[in-house]
Amino acid sequence: MTTSKIVGTDAGDARVTWHEAEKARLVLAVSHGAGGGIEARDLRAIAAALPGHGVTVALVEQPWRVAGKKVAPAPKTLDTGWRGVWPALAAPGLPVVSGGRSAGARVACRTATELGAAGVLALSFPLHPPGSPEKSRAAELLGAGVPTLVVQGGNDPFGKPAEFPDGDYELVEVPHGDHGFAVPKRADIGQERAVTIITDAVTAWVTALG
């Protein structure tokens, strides 16, 4: 069953779209990045796959996106929006895994400990701006403080898997994938296989938590 609900926060109204499992053990809450919404291929695939494994998926549209703005606000404002949505995510009384893609992954990492997240799912974590590896955001990832899974495209300009530092987290590579997990036509895996790698990894990791 899929339902959508507006949730008020100090950063404006957010929207949560619930993809509910029949006998849920966990809630996986996932937000989008700064350049797109919950229609991203990885978020749609996860929302379709996880409920069949006892995990309710909540896709969260940040207030700036709900308001129709084209540019994401500062990280502090993104964090405020996520904090404001959290009580609604926790309302079912189940452990909540905090997740996001790109900028949403940074938010999940920065707020995981204070919100009591059961884990962090970081999709396409933007380790650094493209072409600027010296501007590392590794501290956010390493500071999550909870079990963390990173799913990263092998050709992501925001940070290839080999660039990630050692740390207490798991990392799954999507071969040839870019920041949106798109793979070129000449790649030895197709787009469908790339998406399956994502959903299989997330399913195995999240279900192991609960």
KAMOMO-V185653 format. One record per pair of residues at least 24 apart in sequence whose ideal C-beta (glycine too) atoms are under 10 Angstrom apart, sorted by the first residue. I is the first residue (numbers start at 1). GAP is how many residues later the second one is. If there is no record, write none. Layout:
i->I gap->GAP
i->I gap->GAP
//
This chain:
i->1 gap->50
i->1 gap->55
i->2 gap->45
i->2 gap->49
i->2 gap->55
i->2 gap->57
i->4 gap->55
i->4 gap->57
i->5 gap->53
i->5 gap->83
i->6 gap->55
i->6 gap->60
i->6 gap->82
i->7 gap->53
i->7 gap->54
i->7 gap->56
i->7 gap->59
i->7 gap->74
i->7 gap->77
i->7 gap->78
i->7 gap->79
i->7 gap->80
i->7 gap->81
i->7 gap->82
i->7 gap->84
i->8 gap->55
i->8 gap->76
i->8 gap->77
i->8 gap->80
i->9 gap->53
i->9 gap->54
i->9 gap->57
i->9 gap->68
i->9 gap->71
i->9 gap->72
i->9 gap->73
i->9 gap->74
i->9 gap->75
i->9 gap->76
i->9 gap->77
i->9 gap->78
i->9 gap->79
i->10 gap->53
i->10 gap->67
i->10 gap->70
i->10 gap->71
i->10 gap->73
i->10 gap->74
i->11 gap->51
i->11 gap->52
i->11 gap->53
i->11 gap->56
i->11 gap->62
i->11 gap->65
i->11 gap->66
i->11 gap->67
i->11 gap->68
i->11 gap->69
i->11 gap->70
i->11 gap->71
i->11 gap->72
i->11 gap->73
i->11 gap->74
i->12 gap->50
i->12 gap->51
i->12 gap->52
i->12 gap->53
i->12 gap->54
i->12 gap->55
i->12 gap->57
i->12 gap->61
i->12 gap->65
i->12 gap->68
i->12 gap->69
i->12 gap->72
i->13 gap->48
i->13 gap->50
i->13 gap->53
i->13 gap->54
i->13 gap->68
i->13 gap->71
i->13 gap->72
i->14 gap->46
i->14 gap->47
i->14 gap->48
i->14 gap->49
i->14 gap->50
i->14 gap->51
i->14 gap->52
i->14 gap->53
i->14 gap->67
i->14 gap->68
i->14 gap->70
i->14 gap->71
i->14 gap->74
i->15 gap->44
i->15 gap->45
i->15 gap->46
i->15 gap->47
i->15 gap->48
i->15 gap->50
i->15 gap->51
i->15 gap->70
i->16 gap->42
i->16 gap->43
i->16 gap->44
i->16 gap->45
i->16 gap->69
i->16 gap->72
i->16 gap->73
i->17 gap->26
i->17 gap->30
i->17 gap->40
i->17 gap->41
i->17 gap->42
i->17 gap->43
i->17 gap->44
i->18 gap->29
i->18 gap->33
i->18 gap->38
i->18 gap->39
i->18 gap->40
i->18 gap->41
i->18 gap->70
i->18 gap->71
i->18 gap->74
i->19 gap->25
i->19 gap->27
i->19 gap->28
i->19 gap->29
i->19 gap->30
i->19 gap->31
i->19 gap->32
i->19 gap->36
i->19 gap->37
i->19 gap->38
i->19 gap->39
i->19 gap->40
i->20 gap->31
i->20 gap->35
i->20 gap->36
i->20 gap->37
i->20 gap->38
i->20 gap->72
i->21 gap->29
i->21 gap->30
i->21 gap->31
i->21 gap->32
i->21 gap->33
i->21 gap->34
i->21 gap->35
i->21 gap->36
i->21 gap->73
i->22 gap->29
i->22 gap->30
i->22 gap->32
i->22 gap->34
i->23 gap->31
i->23 gap->33
i->24 gap->26
i->24 gap->27
i->24 gap->29
i->24 gap->30
i->24 gap->31
i->24 gap->32
i->24 gap->33
i->24 gap->68
i->24 gap->69
i->24 gap->70
i->24 gap->186
i->25 gap->28
i->25 gap->29
i->25 gap->30
i->25 gap->31
i->25 gap->69
i->25 gap->70
i->25 gap->181
i->25 gap->182
i->25 gap->184
i->25 gap->185
i->26 gap->24
i->26 gap->27
i->26 gap->28
i->26 gap->29
i->26 gap->30
i->26 gap->31
i->26 gap->66
i->26 gap->68
i->26 gap->69
i->26 gap->70
i->26 gap->71
i->26 gap->92
i->26 gap->93
i->26 gap->180
i->26 gap->181
i->26 gap->183
i->26 gap->184
i->27 gap->28
i->27 gap->29
i->27 gap->30
i->27 gap->31
i->27 gap->62
i->27 gap->63
i->27 gap->64
i->27 gap->65
i->27 gap->66
i->27 gap->67
i->27 gap->68
i->27 gap->69
i->27 gap->70
i->27 gap->71
i->27 gap->91
i->27 gap->179
i->27 gap->183
i->28 gap->27
i->28 gap->28
i->28 gap->29
i->28 gap->30
i->28 gap->31
i->28 gap->61
i->28 gap->67
i->28 gap->68
i->28 gap->69
i->28 gap->70
i->28 gap->71
i->28 gap->90
i->28 gap->91
i->28 gap->93
i->28 gap->174
i->28 gap->175
i->28 gap->178
i->28 gap->181
i->28 gap->182
i->29 gap->27
i->29 gap->28
i->29 gap->29
i->29 gap->30
i->29 gap->31
i->29 gap->53
i->29 gap->56
i->29 gap->57
i->29 gap->59
i->29 gap->60
i->29 gap->61
i->29 gap->67
i->29 gap->68
i->29 gap->69
i->29 gap->70
i->29 gap->71
i->29 gap->75
i->29 gap->79
i->29 gap->86
i->29 gap->88
i->29 gap->92
i->30 gap->27
i->30 gap->28
i->30 gap->29
i->30 gap->30
i->30 gap->67
i->30 gap->68
i->30 gap->69
i->30 gap->70
i->30 gap->71
i->30 gap->74
i->30 gap->75
i->30 gap->78
i->30 gap->91
i->30 gap->93
i->30 gap->172
i->31 gap->27
i->31 gap->28
i->31 gap->29
i->31 gap->30
i->31 gap->31
i->31 gap->34
i->31 gap->47
i->31 gap->50
i->31 gap->51
i->31 gap->54
i->31 gap->67
i->31 gap->68
i->31 gap->69
i->31 gap->70
i->31 gap->71
i->31 gap->72
i->31 gap->73
i->31 gap->74
i->31 gap->76
i->31 gap->77
i->31 gap->92
i->32 gap->27
i->32 gap->28
i->32 gap->29
i->32 gap->30
i->32 gap->33
i->32 gap->40
i->32 gap->68
i->32 gap->69
i->32 gap->70
i->32 gap->71
i->32 gap->72
i->32 gap->91
i->33 gap->29
i->33 gap->39
i->33 gap->67
i->33 gap->68
i->33 gap->69
i->33 gap->70
i->33 gap->71
i->33 gap->72
i->33 gap->73
i->33 gap->74
i->33 gap->90
i->33 gap->91
i->33 gap->93
i->33 gap->125
i->33 gap->146
i->33 gap->147
i->34 gap->28
i->34 gap->30
i->34 gap->31
i->34 gap->37
i->34 gap->38
i->34 gap->39
i->34 gap->41
i->34 gap->44
i->34 gap->67
i->34 gap->68
i->34 gap->69
i->34 gap->70
i->34 gap->72
i->34 gap->92
i->35 gap->35
i->35 gap->36
i->35 gap->37
i->35 gap->66
i->35 gap->67
i->35 gap->68
i->35 gap->144
i->35 gap->145
i->36 gap->29
i->36 gap->65
i->36 gap->66
i->36 gap->68
i->36 gap->144
i->37 gap->24
i->37 gap->25
i->37 gap->28
i->37 gap->29
i->38 gap->24
i->38 gap->27
i->38 gap->63
i->38 gap->66
i->40 gap->61
i->40 gap->62
i->40 gap->64
i->40 gap->83
i->40 gap->84
i->40 gap->140
i->40 gap->141
i->41 gap->60
i->41 gap->139
i->41 gap->140
i->41 gap->141
i->41 gap->150
i->41 gap->153
i->41 gap->154
i->41 gap->157
i->42 gap->59
i->42 gap->81
i->42 gap->82
i->42 gap->109
i->42 gap->111
i->42 gap->132
i->42 gap->135
i->42 gap->138
i->42 gap->139
i->42 gap->152
i->42 gap->153
i->42 gap->156
i->42 gap->157
i->42 gap->160
i->43 gap->56
i->43 gap->57
i->43 gap->58
i->43 gap->61
i->43 gap->80
i->43 gap->155
i->44 gap->151
i->45 gap->136
i->45 gap->147
i->45 gap->149
i->45 gap->150
i->45 gap->151
i->45 gap->153
i->45 gap->154
i->45 gap->157
i->46 gap->53
i->46 gap->55
i->46 gap->75
i->46 gap->77
i->46 gap->105
i->46 gap->149
i->46 gap->152
i->46 gap->153
i->46 gap->156
i->46 gap->157
i->46 gap->160
i->47 gap->152
i->48 gap->147
i->48 gap->151
i->49 gap->146
i->49 gap->147
i->49 gap->149
i->49 gap->150
i->49 gap->151
i->49 gap->153
i->49 gap->154
i->50 gap->149
i->50 gap->152
i->50 gap->153
i->50 gap->156
i->50 gap->157
i->52 gap->151
i->53 gap->146
i->53 gap->149
i->53 gap->150
i->53 gap->151
i->53 gap->153
i->53 gap->154
i->53 gap->157
i->54 gap->152
i->54 gap->153
i->54 gap->156
i->55 gap->39
i->55 gap->42
i->55 gap->147
i->55 gap->148
i->55 gap->151
i->55 gap->152
i->55 gap->154
i->55 gap->155
i->56 gap->33
i->56 gap->36
i->56 gap->38
i->56 gap->40
i->57 gap->40
i->57 gap->42
i->57 gap->145
i->57 gap->149
i->58 gap->27
i->58 gap->30
i->58 gap->31
i->58 gap->34
i->58 gap->38
i->58 gap->39
i->58 gap->41
i->59 gap->40
i->60 gap->25
i->60 gap->26
i->60 gap->28
i->60 gap->29
i->60 gap->38
i->60 gap->39
i->60 gap->40
i->60 gap->44
i->60 gap->47
i->61 gap->24
i->62 gap->38
i->62 gap->41
i->62 gap->42
i->62 gap->45
i->72 gap->30
i->72 gap->31
i->72 gap->32
i->75 gap->28
i->75 gap->31
i->75 gap->32
i->75 gap->35
i->75 gap->62
i->75 gap->65
i->76 gap->34
i->78 gap->25
i->78 gap->26
i->78 gap->28
i->78 gap->29
i->78 gap->32
i->78 gap->33
i->79 gap->27
i->79 gap->28
i->79 gap->29
i->79 gap->31
i->79 gap->32
i->79 gap->35
i->79 gap->36
i->80 gap->27
i->80 gap->31
i->81 gap->26
i->82 gap->25
i->82 gap->26
i->82 gap->28
i->82 gap->29
i->82 gap->33
i->83 gap->24
i->83 gap->28
i->83 gap->31
i->83 gap->32
i->85 gap->30
i->86 gap->25
i->86 gap->28
i->86 gap->29
i->86 gap->30
i->86 gap->31
i->87 gap->28
i->89 gap->26
i->89 gap->28
i->90 gap->25
i->90 gap->26
i->90 gap->27
i->94 gap->24
i->94 gap->116
i->95 gap->24
i->95 gap->114
i->95 gap->115
i->97 gap->24
i->97 gap->49
i->97 gap->50
i->97 gap->51
i->97 gap->52
i->97 gap->105
i->97 gap->108
i->97 gap->109
i->97 gap->112
i->97 gap->113
i->98 gap->24
i->98 gap->46
i->98 gap->48
i->98 gap->50
i->99 gap->24
i->99 gap->49
i->99 gap->50
i->99 gap->52
i->99 gap->103
i->99 gap->107
i->100 gap->24
i->100 gap->25
i->101 gap->24
i->101 gap->25
i->101 gap->50
i->101 gap->78
i->101 gap->79
i->101 gap->80
i->102 gap->24
i->102 gap->54
i->102 gap->56
i->102 gap->77
i->102 gap->78
i->105 gap->32
i->105 gap->35
i->105 gap->36
i->105 gap->39
i->105 gap->43
i->105 gap->45
i->105 gap->46
i->105 gap->47
i->106 gap->31
i->106 gap->34
i->106 gap->35
i->107 gap->33
i->108 gap->32
i->108 gap->33
i->108 gap->36
i->108 gap->38
i->108 gap->40
i->109 gap->28
i->109 gap->30
i->109 gap->31
i->109 gap->32
i->109 gap->33
i->109 gap->34
i->109 gap->35
i->109 gap->36
i->109 gap->37
i->109 gap->39
i->109 gap->41
i->109 gap->60
i->110 gap->27
i->110 gap->29
i->110 gap->30
i->110 gap->31
i->110 gap->33
i->110 gap->34
i->111 gap->33
i->112 gap->31
i->112 gap->32
i->112 gap->33
i->112 gap->34
i->112 gap->35
i->112 gap->36
i->113 gap->30
i->113 gap->31
i->113 gap->32
i->113 gap->33
i->114 gap->31
i->115 gap->31
i->116 gap->30
i->117 gap->27
i->117 gap->28
i->117 gap->29
i->117 gap->30
i->117 gap->31
i->118 gap->28
i->118 gap->29
i->118 gap->88
i->118 gap->91
i->118 gap->92
i->119 gap->25
i->119 gap->27
i->119 gap->28
i->119 gap->29
i->119 gap->30
i->119 gap->50
i->119 gap->86
i->119 gap->87
i->119 gap->89
i->119 gap->90
i->119 gap->91
i->120 gap->24
i->120 gap->25
i->120 gap->26
i->120 gap->27
i->120 gap->28
i->120 gap->29
i->120 gap->30
i->120 gap->49
i->121 gap->26
i->121 gap->27
i->121 gap->28
i->121 gap->29
i->121 gap->30
i->121 gap->80
i->121 gap->81
i->121 gap->84
i->121 gap->85
i->122 gap->26
i->122 gap->27
i->122 gap->28
i->122 gap->29
i->122 gap->30
i->122 gap->47
i->122 gap->49
i->123 gap->26
i->123 gap->27
i->123 gap->28
i->123 gap->29
i->123 gap->30
i->123 gap->51
i->123 gap->56
i->123 gap->57
i->123 gap->58
i->123 gap->75
i->123 gap->79
i->124 gap->26
i->124 gap->27
i->124 gap->28
i->124 gap->29
i->124 gap->32
i->124 gap->34
i->124 gap->35
i->124 gap->50
i->124 gap->53
i->124 gap->54
i->124 gap->55
i->124 gap->56
i->124 gap->57
i->124 gap->74
i->125 gap->25
i->125 gap->26
i->125 gap->27
i->125 gap->31
i->125 gap->33
i->125 gap->34
i->125 gap->39
i->125 gap->44
i->125 gap->46
i->126 gap->30
i->126 gap->31
i->126 gap->32
i->126 gap->33
i->126 gap->53
i->127 gap->25
i->127 gap->29
i->127 gap->31
i->127 gap->32
i->127 gap->33
i->127 gap->34
i->127 gap->36
i->127 gap->37
i->127 gap->38
i->128 gap->29
i->128 gap->30
i->128 gap->31
i->128 gap->35
i->129 gap->28
i->129 gap->29
i->129 gap->30
i->130 gap->26
i->130 gap->27
i->130 gap->28
i->130 gap->29
i->130 gap->49
i->131 gap->26
i->131 gap->27
i->132 gap->26
i->133 gap->26
i->133 gap->27
i->133 gap->30
i->136 gap->27
i->136 gap->28
i->136 gap->29
i->138 gap->25
i->138 gap->26
i->138 gap->27
i->138 gap->29
i->139 gap->26
i->141 gap->24
i->141 gap->26
i->141 gap->28
i->141 gap->30
i->142 gap->24
i->142 gap->25
i->142 gap->26
i->142 gap->27
i->143 gap->24
i->144 gap->24
i->144 gap->25
i->146 gap->63
i->147 gap->58
i->147 gap->59
i->147 gap->61
i->147 gap->62
i->148 gap->57
i->149 gap->52
i->149 gap->53
i->149 gap->55
i->149 gap->56
i->149 gap->57
i->149 gap->59
i->149 gap->60
i->150 gap->51
i->151 gap->26
i->151 gap->30
i->151 gap->46
i->151 gap->47
i->151 gap->48
i->151 gap->50
i->151 gap->51
i->151 gap->54
i->152 gap->25
i->152 gap->27
i->152 gap->29
i->153 gap->24
i->153 gap->25
i->153 gap->26
i->153 gap->27
i->153 gap->28
i->153 gap->29
i->153 gap->30
i->153 gap->41
i->153 gap->45
i->154 gap->24
i->154 gap->27
i->154 gap->29
i->154 gap->33
i->154 gap->40
i->155 gap->24
i->155 gap->27
i->155 gap->28
i->155 gap->29
i->155 gap->32
i->156 gap->24
i->156 gap->25
i->170 gap->31
i->170 gap->34
i->170 gap->35
i->171 gap->30
i->172 gap->25
i->172 gap->26
i->172 gap->28
i->172 gap->29
i->172 gap->30
i->172 gap->32
i->172 gap->33
i->173 gap->24
i->173 gap->28
i->174 gap->24
i->174 gap->27
//
